[in-house]
Amino acid sequence: MGIKEELKTYVGLPKSIYVLFFARIINSMGAFVFPFLTFFLTENLGMGEEIAGKFVFMSAMSYVPGSIIGGKLSDHIGRKKIIIFFQALAAICFIPCAFLGNSIVVPWLLILAGVFGGAAQPAYSAMMADLTNTDNRKPAFSLLYLGINIGFAVGPLIAGILYNNYIEWIFLGDAATTFISLILIMIYVHESLPTEDEIEQSKELDTNERAEEGNLFEVLLKRPQLLAFALVSTIYSFVYAQHSFALAIQVKDIFGMDKGTVFFGMLGTTNALVVVVMTLFLTSLTKKLKPILNISIAGILNAIGFGIIYYIAEFPMFVFSTIVWTMGEILNVTNSGVYIANHAPMTHRGRFNTILSIITGAGFALSPVIMGSFIENHGVRQVWPLVFVLSMGAAVLMYILYRVEKSQEQKKDCIKL
């Protein structure tokens, strides 16, 4: 299949999806701050790995209170309003950081920005589900993910260069690009919150997306497979968190601080470039596979990509490792959003995305705390065999979930016949 045929995957999507695509390119191009948070805490503020890990943990967990508020409000007030309001507040938090130097106030402002950013994320996910259906959802999520990483292909490289001499522009650049992306959304994306008529019509459908009555936990318990998926995804996020924590420490230990920051930025750019180059290809290659099966394959790629870091010390091999685990990232991210959207009722999309992001994000948040202590006691190199075992185990659990769902679908088909 040629590139032109593969590009047809993205043809015919709703106009708002294309606007969100360009908005996320701009926003991600300026996402300078959080990828370099570990460096800022350990080098600029002189924290040890364990204390730095606790701050990274608080930064990662900061999205939880915001997400709870944003998920609830996005289901009642609207997706667009929540995105614009809270993303703007997050951008405002970055501005004073540019002028505070190496003040301890900076990480606390970044934690506050995480609260506001967390409030916007359930609204983004709910809007994507609102604007798509089961036929075009996978290419739509794939396109948005591609847009995010087109921006990331440039952002970390610029940040790696700015970090040592112009660190204030890391904060100002992040704020500026966030505001530009919000202007695009404000002007060109319509509110997608389902109307009362759409909600009533959906109650007649025999799908997991039909409207439901009741509180979040009552509705979630009716979907045990989605809950199981979220719990296993926690292991995935625990593993993936090493790309910004343990990997940063390992690169710094091997290559030194000056080269380490530049090389780490280059690995971030490699990650994003692989996403840009491979997302369309992998989406096309796996489009006939169930999302849950693709996620199982992603776990195997993550295990290999991170696991081989135990054996390497040369930068080209770090690049190879990044390519492998990035392919796992592509399959995981593009299919996880689809899986959740296909199983969440339209009346609870914001709240479902909140609770599921909290469950799955717990792995990402806890990882720096656990691994920070682990590294201080055993060394950073010992992280990678542990990560390999965890990722392979999670891949097996996802495959079991795939087999259970396939069996249930076959039973439904037999009943219909």
Contacts in CASP RR format, 6 or more apart in sequence:
PFRMAT RR
TARGET T0000
AUTHOR 0000-0000-0000
METHOD contacts of the structure
MODEL  1
MGIKEELKTYVGLPKSIYVLFFARIINSMGAFVFPFLTFFLTENLGMGEE
IAGKFVFMSAMSYVPGSIIGGKLSDHIGRKKIIIFFQALAAICFIPCAFL
GNSIVVPWLLILAGVFGGAAQPAYSAMMADLTNTDNRKPAFSLLYLGINI
GFAVGPLIAGILYNNYIEWIFLGDAATTFISLILIMIYVHESLPTEDEIE
QSKELDTNERAEEGNLFEVLLKRPQLLAFALVSTIYSFVYAQHSFALAIQ
VKDIFGMDKGTVFFGMLGTTNALVVVVMTLFLTSLTKKLKPILNISIAGI
LNAIGFGIIYYIAEFPMFVFSTIVWTMGEILNVTNSGVYIANHAPMTHRG
RFNTILSIITGAGFALSPVIMGSFIENHGVRQVWPLVFVLSMGAAVLMYI
LYRVEKSQEQKKDCIKL
1 284 0 8 1.000
3 280 0 8 1.000
6 280 0 8 1.000
6 281 0 8 1.000
6 284 0 8 1.000
7 280 0 8 1.000
9 139 0 8 1.000
9 142 0 8 1.000
9 280 0 8 1.000
9 283 0 8 1.000
9 284 0 8 1.000
9 287 0 8 1.000
10 139 0 8 1.000
10 142 0 8 1.000
10 143 0 8 1.000
10 280 0 8 1.000
12 136 0 8 1.000
13 132 0 8 1.000
13 136 0 8 1.000
13 139 0 8 1.000
13 140 0 8 1.000
13 143 0 8 1.000
14 131 0 8 1.000
14 132 0 8 1.000
14 140 0 8 1.000
15 188 0 8 1.000
16 127 0 8 1.000
16 131 0 8 1.000
16 188 0 8 1.000
16 189 0 8 1.000
16 190 0 8 1.000
16 192 0 8 1.000
17 128 0 8 1.000
17 131 0 8 1.000
17 132 0 8 1.000
17 140 0 8 1.000
17 143 0 8 1.000
17 144 0 8 1.000
18 143 0 8 1.000
19 184 0 8 1.000
19 185 0 8 1.000
19 188 0 8 1.000
19 189 0 8 1.000
20 127 0 8 1.000
20 128 0 8 1.000
20 144 0 8 1.000
20 185 0 8 1.000
20 189 0 8 1.000
21 143 0 8 1.000
21 144 0 8 1.000
21 146 0 8 1.000
21 147 0 8 1.000
22 147 0 8 1.000
22 184 0 8 1.000
23 181 0 8 1.000
23 182 0 8 1.000
23 184 0 8 1.000
23 185 0 8 1.000
23 189 0 8 1.000
24 144 0 8 1.000
24 147 0 8 1.000
24 148 0 8 1.000
24 151 0 8 1.000
24 181 0 8 1.000
25 147 0 8 1.000
25 148 0 8 1.000
25 150 0 8 1.000
25 151 0 8 1.000
26 151 0 8 1.000
26 177 0 8 1.000
26 180 0 8 1.000
26 181 0 8 1.000
26 184 0 8 1.000
27 148 0 8 1.000
27 177 0 8 1.000
27 178 0 8 1.000
27 180 0 8 1.000
27 181 0 8 1.000
28 147 0 8 1.000
28 148 0 8 1.000
28 149 0 8 1.000
28 150 0 8 1.000
28 151 0 8 1.000
28 152 0 8 1.000
28 155 0 8 1.000
29 150 0 8 1.000
29 151 0 8 1.000
29 152 0 8 1.000
29 154 0 8 1.000
29 155 0 8 1.000
29 177 0 8 1.000
30 151 0 8 1.000
30 155 0 8 1.000
30 158 0 8 1.000
30 173 0 8 1.000
30 174 0 8 1.000
30 176 0 8 1.000
30 177 0 8 1.000
30 178 0 8 1.000
31 151 0 8 1.000
31 152 0 8 1.000
31 155 0 8 1.000
31 174 0 8 1.000
31 177 0 8 1.000
32 155 0 8 1.000
32 156 0 8 1.000
32 158 0 8 1.000
32 159 0 8 1.000
32 162 0 8 1.000
32 170 0 8 1.000
32 171 0 8 1.000
32 173 0 8 1.000
32 174 0 8 1.000
33 94 0 8 1.000
33 97 0 8 1.000
33 110 0 8 1.000
33 113 0 8 1.000
33 170 0 8 1.000
33 171 0 8 1.000
33 174 0 8 1.000
34 59 0 8 1.000
34 110 0 8 1.000
34 244 0 8 1.000
35 156 0 8 1.000
35 159 0 8 1.000
35 244 0 8 1.000
35 265 0 8 1.000
35 268 0 8 1.000
36 159 0 8 1.000
36 160 0 8 1.000
36 163 0 8 1.000
36 170 0 8 1.000
36 261 0 8 1.000
36 264 0 8 1.000
37 55 0 8 1.000
37 56 0 8 1.000
37 59 0 8 1.000
37 107 0 8 1.000
37 110 0 8 1.000
37 244 0 8 1.000
38 52 0 8 1.000
38 53 0 8 1.000
38 56 0 8 1.000
38 244 0 8 1.000
38 245 0 8 1.000
38 248 0 8 1.000
38 249 0 8 1.000
39 163 0 8 1.000
39 248 0 8 1.000
39 252 0 8 1.000
39 261 0 8 1.000
39 264 0 8 1.000
40 106 0 8 1.000
40 107 0 8 1.000
40 167 0 8 1.000
41 47 0 8 1.000
41 51 0 8 1.000
41 52 0 8 1.000
41 53 0 8 1.000
41 55 0 8 1.000
41 56 0 8 1.000
41 107 0 8 1.000
42 48 0 8 1.000
42 49 0 8 1.000
42 52 0 8 1.000
42 249 0 8 1.000
42 252 0 8 1.000
43 257 0 8 1.000
44 101 0 8 1.000
44 102 0 8 1.000
44 167 0 8 1.000
45 102 0 8 1.000
45 104 0 8 1.000
45 107 0 8 1.000
47 55 0 8 1.000
49 249 0 8 1.000
49 372 0 8 1.000
49 375 0 8 1.000
49 376 0 8 1.000
50 372 0 8 1.000
50 373 0 8 1.000
50 376 0 8 1.000
52 368 0 8 1.000
52 372 0 8 1.000
53 245 0 8 1.000
53 368 0 8 1.000
53 369 0 8 1.000
53 371 0 8 1.000
53 372 0 8 1.000
54 368 0 8 1.000
54 369 0 8 1.000
55 107 0 8 1.000
55 111 0 8 1.000
56 245 0 8 1.000
56 368 0 8 1.000
56 369 0 8 1.000
57 365 0 8 1.000
57 366 0 8 1.000
57 368 0 8 1.000
57 369 0 8 1.000
58 111 0 8 1.000
59 107 0 8 1.000
59 110 0 8 1.000
59 111 0 8 1.000
59 114 0 8 1.000
60 241 0 8 1.000
60 361 0 8 1.000
60 364 0 8 1.000
60 365 0 8 1.000
60 368 0 8 1.000
61 365 0 8 1.000
62 111 0 8 1.000
62 112 0 8 1.000
62 113 0 8 1.000
62 114 0 8 1.000
62 115 0 8 1.000
62 118 0 8 1.000
63 114 0 8 1.000
63 115 0 8 1.000
63 117 0 8 1.000
63 118 0 8 1.000
63 121 0 8 1.000
63 357 0 8 1.000
64 358 0 8 1.000
65 115 0 8 1.000
66 86 0 8 1.000
66 114 0 8 1.000
66 115 0 8 1.000
66 116 0 8 1.000
66 117 0 8 1.000
66 118 0 8 1.000
66 119 0 8 1.000
67 118 0 8 1.000
67 119 0 8 1.000
67 121 0 8 1.000
67 122 0 8 1.000
67 354 0 8 1.000
67 357 0 8 1.000
67 358 0 8 1.000
68 354 0 8 1.000
68 358 0 8 1.000
69 119 0 8 1.000
70 82 0 8 1.000
70 86 0 8 1.000
70 118 0 8 1.000
70 119 0 8 1.000
70 120 0 8 1.000
70 122 0 8 1.000
70 123 0 8 1.000
70 350 0 8 1.000
70 354 0 8 1.000
71 82 0 8 1.000
71 119 0 8 1.000
71 122 0 8 1.000
71 123 0 8 1.000
71 126 0 8 1.000
71 350 0 8 1.000
71 351 0 8 1.000
71 353 0 8 1.000
71 354 0 8 1.000
72 350 0 8 1.000
72 351 0 8 1.000
72 354 0 8 1.000
73 82 0 8 1.000
73 119 0 8 1.000
73 123 0 8 1.000
74 82 0 8 1.000
74 122 0 8 1.000
74 123 0 8 1.000
74 126 0 8 1.000
74 193 0 8 1.000
74 349 0 8 1.000
74 350 0 8 1.000
75 126 0 8 1.000
75 193 0 8 1.000
75 347 0 8 1.000
75 348 0 8 1.000
75 349 0 8 1.000
75 350 0 8 1.000
75 351 0 8 1.000
77 193 0 8 1.000
78 123 0 8 1.000
78 191 0 8 1.000
78 192 0 8 1.000
78 193 0 8 1.000
79 123 0 8 1.000
79 124 0 8 1.000
79 126 0 8 1.000
79 127 0 8 1.000
79 130 0 8 1.000
79 191 0 8 1.000
79 192 0 8 1.000
79 193 0 8 1.000
80 123 0 8 1.000
80 127 0 8 1.000
80 185 0 8 1.000
80 186 0 8 1.000
80 189 0 8 1.000
80 190 0 8 1.000
80 191 0 8 1.000
80 192 0 8 1.000
81 191 0 8 1.000
82 119 0 8 1.000
82 120 0 8 1.000
82 123 0 8 1.000
83 120 0 8 1.000
83 123 0 8 1.000
83 124 0 8 1.000
83 127 0 8 1.000
83 182 0 8 1.000
83 185 0 8 1.000
84 182 0 8 1.000
84 185 0 8 1.000
84 186 0 8 1.000
86 116 0 8 1.000
86 117 0 8 1.000
86 118 0 8 1.000
86 119 0 8 1.000
86 120 0 8 1.000
86 123 0 8 1.000
87 116 0 8 1.000
87 117 0 8 1.000
87 120 0 8 1.000
87 178 0 8 1.000
87 181 0 8 1.000
87 182 0 8 1.000
88 178 0 8 1.000
88 179 0 8 1.000
88 182 0 8 1.000
89 113 0 8 1.000
89 116 0 8 1.000
89 117 0 8 1.000
90 113 0 8 1.000
90 114 0 8 1.000
90 116 0 8 1.000
90 117 0 8 1.000
90 120 0 8 1.000
90 178 0 8 1.000
91 113 0 8 1.000
91 174 0 8 1.000
91 175 0 8 1.000
91 178 0 8 1.000
91 179 0 8 1.000
91 182 0 8 1.000
92 175 0 8 1.000
93 109 0 8 1.000
93 110 0 8 1.000
93 112 0 8 1.000
93 113 0 8 1.000
93 114 0 8 1.000
93 116 0 8 1.000
94 109 0 8 1.000
94 110 0 8 1.000
94 113 0 8 1.000
94 171 0 8 1.000
94 172 0 8 1.000
94 173 0 8 1.000
94 174 0 8 1.000
94 175 0 8 1.000
94 178 0 8 1.000
95 171 0 8 1.000
95 172 0 8 1.000
95 175 0 8 1.000
96 105 0 8 1.000
96 109 0 8 1.000
97 106 0 8 1.000
97 109 0 8 1.000
97 110 0 8 1.000
97 171 0 8 1.000
98 168 0 8 1.000
98 169 0 8 1.000
98 170 0 8 1.000
98 171 0 8 1.000
98 172 0 8 1.000
99 168 0 8 1.000
100 106 0 8 1.000
100 109 0 8 1.000
101 167 0 8 1.000
101 168 0 8 1.000
121 353 0 8 1.000
121 357 0 8 1.000
122 349 0 8 1.000
122 350 0 8 1.000
122 351 0 8 1.000
122 353 0 8 1.000
122 354 0 8 1.000
122 357 0 8 1.000
123 350 0 8 1.000
125 337 0 8 1.000
125 340 0 8 1.000
125 341 0 8 1.000
125 349 0 8 1.000
125 350 0 8 1.000
125 353 0 8 1.000
125 357 0 8 1.000
126 192 0 8 1.000
126 349 0 8 1.000
126 350 0 8 1.000
126 353 0 8 1.000
127 189 0 8 1.000
127 192 0 8 1.000
128 137 0 8 1.000
128 140 0 8 1.000
128 141 0 8 1.000
128 144 0 8 1.000
128 337 0 8 1.000
128 341 0 8 1.000
129 137 0 8 1.000
129 209 0 8 1.000
129 340 0 8 1.000
129 341 0 8 1.000
129 344 0 8 1.000
129 346 0 8 1.000
129 349 0 8 1.000
130 192 0 8 1.000
130 193 0 8 1.000
130 194 0 8 1.000
130 346 0 8 1.000
130 349 0 8 1.000
131 140 0 8 1.000
131 192 0 8 1.000
132 140 0 8 1.000
132 141 0 8 1.000
132 341 0 8 1.000
134 207 0 8 1.000
134 342 0 8 1.000
137 338 0 8 1.000
137 341 0 8 1.000
137 342 0 8 1.000
138 283 0 8 1.000
138 287 0 8 1.000
138 291 0 8 1.000
138 334 0 8 1.000
138 335 0 8 1.000
138 338 0 8 1.000
139 283 0 8 1.000
141 334 0 8 1.000
141 337 0 8 1.000
141 338 0 8 1.000
141 341 0 8 1.000
142 279 0 8 1.000
142 280 0 8 1.000
142 283 0 8 1.000
142 334 0 8 1.000
145 275 0 8 1.000
145 279 0 8 1.000
145 330 0 8 1.000
145 333 0 8 1.000
145 334 0 8 1.000
146 275 0 8 1.000
146 276 0 8 1.000
146 279 0 8 1.000
146 280 0 8 1.000
149 271 0 8 1.000
149 272 0 8 1.000
149 275 0 8 1.000
149 276 0 8 1.000
149 279 0 8 1.000
150 272 0 8 1.000
150 276 0 8 1.000
151 272 0 8 1.000
152 268 0 8 1.000
152 269 0 8 1.000
152 271 0 8 1.000
152 272 0 8 1.000
152 275 0 8 1.000
153 269 0 8 1.000
153 272 0 8 1.000
153 273 0 8 1.000
153 275 0 8 1.000
153 276 0 8 1.000
154 269 0 8 1.000
154 272 0 8 1.000
155 269 0 8 1.000
155 272 0 8 1.000
156 264 0 8 1.000
156 265 0 8 1.000
156 266 0 8 1.000
156 268 0 8 1.000
156 269 0 8 1.000
156 271 0 8 1.000
156 272 0 8 1.000
157 265 0 8 1.000
157 266 0 8 1.000
157 268 0 8 1.000
157 269 0 8 1.000
159 170 0 8 1.000
159 265 0 8 1.000
160 261 0 8 1.000
160 262 0 8 1.000
160 264 0 8 1.000
160 265 0 8 1.000
161 262 0 8 1.000
162 169 0 8 1.000
162 170 0 8 1.000
163 170 0 8 1.000
163 261 0 8 1.000
164 258 0 8 1.000
164 261 0 8 1.000
194 202 0 8 1.000
194 211 0 8 1.000
194 346 0 8 1.000
194 347 0 8 1.000
198 346 0 8 1.000
199 211 0 8 1.000
199 346 0 8 1.000
199 347 0 8 1.000
200 211 0 8 1.000
202 209 0 8 1.000
202 210 0 8 1.000
202 211 0 8 1.000
202 346 0 8 1.000
203 210 0 8 1.000
203 211 0 8 1.000
204 210 0 8 1.000
208 223 0 8 1.000
208 342 0 8 1.000
208 343 0 8 1.000
208 344 0 8 1.000
208 345 0 8 1.000
209 341 0 8 1.000
209 342 0 8 1.000
209 343 0 8 1.000
209 344 0 8 1.000
209 345 0 8 1.000
209 346 0 8 1.000
210 345 0 8 1.000
210 346 0 8 1.000
211 345 0 8 1.000
211 346 0 8 1.000
211 347 0 8 1.000
212 219 0 8 1.000
212 222 0 8 1.000
212 345 0 8 1.000
212 347 0 8 1.000
212 348 0 8 1.000
213 347 0 8 1.000
216 348 0 8 1.000
216 351 0 8 1.000
216 352 0 8 1.000
216 355 0 8 1.000
219 345 0 8 1.000
219 348 0 8 1.000
219 352 0 8 1.000
220 226 0 8 1.000
220 227 0 8 1.000
220 352 0 8 1.000
220 355 0 8 1.000
221 227 0 8 1.000
223 343 0 8 1.000
225 343 0 8 1.000
225 401 0 8 1.000
225 404 0 8 1.000
225 405 0 8 1.000
226 339 0 8 1.000
226 340 0 8 1.000
226 343 0 8 1.000
226 344 0 8 1.000
226 352 0 8 1.000
226 356 0 8 1.000
227 359 0 8 1.000
228 401 0 8 1.000
229 292 0 8 1.000
229 339 0 8 1.000
229 340 0 8 1.000
229 343 0 8 1.000
229 398 0 8 1.000
229 401 0 8 1.000
230 355 0 8 1.000
230 356 0 8 1.000
230 359 0 8 1.000
230 360 0 8 1.000
231 359 0 8 1.000
232 394 0 8 1.000
232 397 0 8 1.000
232 398 0 8 1.000
232 401 0 8 1.000
233 295 0 8 1.000
233 336 0 8 1.000
233 359 0 8 1.000
233 360 0 8 1.000
234 359 0 8 1.000
234 360 0 8 1.000
234 361 0 8 1.000
234 362 0 8 1.000
234 363 0 8 1.000
235 363 0 8 1.000
235 390 0 8 1.000
235 391 0 8 1.000
235 393 0 8 1.000
235 394 0 8 1.000
235 397 0 8 1.000
236 295 0 8 1.000
236 298 0 8 1.000
236 299 0 8 1.000
236 302 0 8 1.000
236 332 0 8 1.000
236 360 0 8 1.000
236 391 0 8 1.000
236 394 0 8 1.000
237 360 0 8 1.000
237 361 0 8 1.000
237 362 0 8 1.000
237 363 0 8 1.000
237 364 0 8 1.000
237 367 0 8 1.000
238 363 0 8 1.000
238 364 0 8 1.000
238 366 0 8 1.000
238 367 0 8 1.000
238 390 0 8 1.000
239 299 0 8 1.000
239 302 0 8 1.000
239 303 0 8 1.000
239 306 0 8 1.000
239 367 0 8 1.000
239 387 0 8 1.000
239 390 0 8 1.000
239 391 0 8 1.000
239 394 0 8 1.000
240 302 0 8 1.000
240 325 0 8 1.000
240 329 0 8 1.000
240 332 0 8 1.000
240 364 0 8 1.000
241 363 0 8 1.000
241 364 0 8 1.000
241 367 0 8 1.000
241 368 0 8 1.000
241 371 0 8 1.000
242 306 0 8 1.000
242 367 0 8 1.000
242 371 0 8 1.000
242 383 0 8 1.000
242 387 0 8 1.000
243 271 0 8 1.000
243 306 0 8 1.000
243 325 0 8 1.000
245 367 0 8 1.000
245 368 0 8 1.000
245 371 0 8 1.000
245 372 0 8 1.000
246 371 0 8 1.000
246 375 0 8 1.000
246 380 0 8 1.000
246 383 0 8 1.000
246 384 0 8 1.000
246 387 0 8 1.000
247 264 0 8 1.000
247 267 0 8 1.000
247 309 0 8 1.000
248 264 0 8 1.000
249 375 0 8 1.000
249 380 0 8 1.000
250 309 0 8 1.000
250 380 0 8 1.000
250 381 0 8 1.000
250 383 0 8 1.000
251 260 0 8 1.000
251 263 0 8 1.000
251 264 0 8 1.000
251 267 0 8 1.000
251 318 0 8 1.000
252 260 0 8 1.000
252 261 0 8 1.000
252 264 0 8 1.000
253 380 0 8 1.000
254 260 0 8 1.000
254 313 0 8 1.000
255 263 0 8 1.000
255 315 0 8 1.000
263 315 0 8 1.000
263 318 0 8 1.000
266 319 0 8 1.000
267 318 0 8 1.000
267 319 0 8 1.000
267 322 0 8 1.000
268 322 0 8 1.000
270 319 0 8 1.000
270 322 0 8 1.000
270 323 0 8 1.000
270 326 0 8 1.000
271 322 0 8 1.000
271 326 0 8 1.000
271 329 0 8 1.000
274 322 0 8 1.000
274 323 0 8 1.000
274 326 0 8 1.000
274 327 0 8 1.000
274 330 0 8 1.000
275 326 0 8 1.000
275 329 0 8 1.000
275 330 0 8 1.000
278 326 0 8 1.000
278 327 0 8 1.000
278 330 0 8 1.000
279 330 0 8 1.000
279 334 0 8 1.000
282 327 0 8 1.000
282 330 0 8 1.000
282 331 0 8 1.000
282 334 0 8 1.000
283 334 0 8 1.000
286 294 0 8 1.000
286 297 0 8 1.000
286 331 0 8 1.000
286 335 0 8 1.000
290 402 0 8 1.000
290 405 0 8 1.000
290 406 0 8 1.000
291 335 0 8 1.000
291 336 0 8 1.000
291 337 0 8 1.000
291 338 0 8 1.000
291 339 0 8 1.000
291 342 0 8 1.000
292 335 0 8 1.000
292 339 0 8 1.000
292 398 0 8 1.000
292 401 0 8 1.000
292 402 0 8 1.000
292 405 0 8 1.000
293 398 0 8 1.000
293 399 0 8 1.000
293 402 0 8 1.000
294 331 0 8 1.000
294 332 0 8 1.000
294 334 0 8 1.000
294 335 0 8 1.000
295 331 0 8 1.000
295 332 0 8 1.000
295 335 0 8 1.000
295 336 0 8 1.000
295 339 0 8 1.000
295 398 0 8 1.000
296 395 0 8 1.000
296 396 0 8 1.000
296 398 0 8 1.000
296 399 0 8 1.000
296 402 0 8 1.000
297 328 0 8 1.000
297 331 0 8 1.000
297 395 0 8 1.000
298 327 0 8 1.000
298 328 0 8 1.000
298 329 0 8 1.000
298 330 0 8 1.000
298 331 0 8 1.000
298 332 0 8 1.000
298 335 0 8 1.000
298 395 0 8 1.000
299 328 0 8 1.000
299 332 0 8 1.000
299 391 0 8 1.000
299 392 0 8 1.000
299 394 0 8 1.000
299 395 0 8 1.000
299 398 0 8 1.000
300 391 0 8 1.000
300 392 0 8 1.000
300 395 0 8 1.000
301 324 0 8 1.000
301 325 0 8 1.000
301 327 0 8 1.000
301 328 0 8 1.000
301 331 0 8 1.000
302 325 0 8 1.000
302 328 0 8 1.000
302 329 0 8 1.000
302 332 0 8 1.000
302 391 0 8 1.000
302 395 0 8 1.000
303 387 0 8 1.000
303 388 0 8 1.000
303 389 0 8 1.000
303 391 0 8 1.000
303 392 0 8 1.000
303 395 0 8 1.000
304 324 0 8 1.000
304 325 0 8 1.000
304 388 0 8 1.000
305 321 0 8 1.000
305 322 0 8 1.000
305 324 0 8 1.000
305 325 0 8 1.000
306 321 0 8 1.000
306 325 0 8 1.000
306 384 0 8 1.000
306 387 0 8 1.000
306 388 0 8 1.000
306 391 0 8 1.000
307 321 0 8 1.000
307 384 0 8 1.000
307 385 0 8 1.000
307 387 0 8 1.000
307 388 0 8 1.000
308 317 0 8 1.000
308 320 0 8 1.000
308 321 0 8 1.000
308 324 0 8 1.000
308 384 0 8 1.000
309 318 0 8 1.000
309 321 0 8 1.000
309 384 0 8 1.000
310 381 0 8 1.000
310 382 0 8 1.000
310 384 0 8 1.000
310 385 0 8 1.000
310 388 0 8 1.000
312 318 0 8 1.000
312 321 0 8 1.000
336 360 0 8 1.000
340 352 0 8 1.000
340 353 0 8 1.000
340 356 0 8 1.000
341 349 0 8 1.000
344 350 0 8 1.000
344 352 0 8 1.000
344 353 0 8 1.000
345 352 0 8 1.000
371 383 0 8 1.000
374 382 0 8 1.000
374 383 0 8 1.000
374 386 0 8 1.000
375 383 0 8 1.000
END
